[in-house]
């Protein structure tokens, strides 16, 4: 398991874009989770029935966390096993 050494300028630019894509996906999933938690807190503050918010969050948060895990696994697997 060794990472290929980046040599050319173009490879550095591509690697930078790849890291930017990874960071933006992490931020997007984090933002979605924060938004869902905010909806649950807001429904509690407004004394609303939070069943819909909790129902959505029970499904959505694990799905987004699994997608984030798969994305990270594929990203680092491809990066570490380059030929």
C-alpha positions, 0 to 999 in steps of 0.5 A: 500500500504505497501512494504514487509520488506526484511529480508533474504539475498536471498531476498536482492540479488533478490531485488538488481537484480530487481533494476539493471534491472529497472535501466538498462532499464531506461538507455537503453531507455535514450540512445535510445532517446539521440541517436535519438536526436543526429541523428536529430542534425547530419542531421541538421549539415550536411544540410541533409533533416531530414525528416526520422530522425524526422519521426522515432523520432515522433514514436520511442520516445513516444513508448519507453517512454510508454514502460518505463512507463509500465515497471515502473508501473508493477515493482512498482505495483508488489513490493508494492502489494506483499502478 
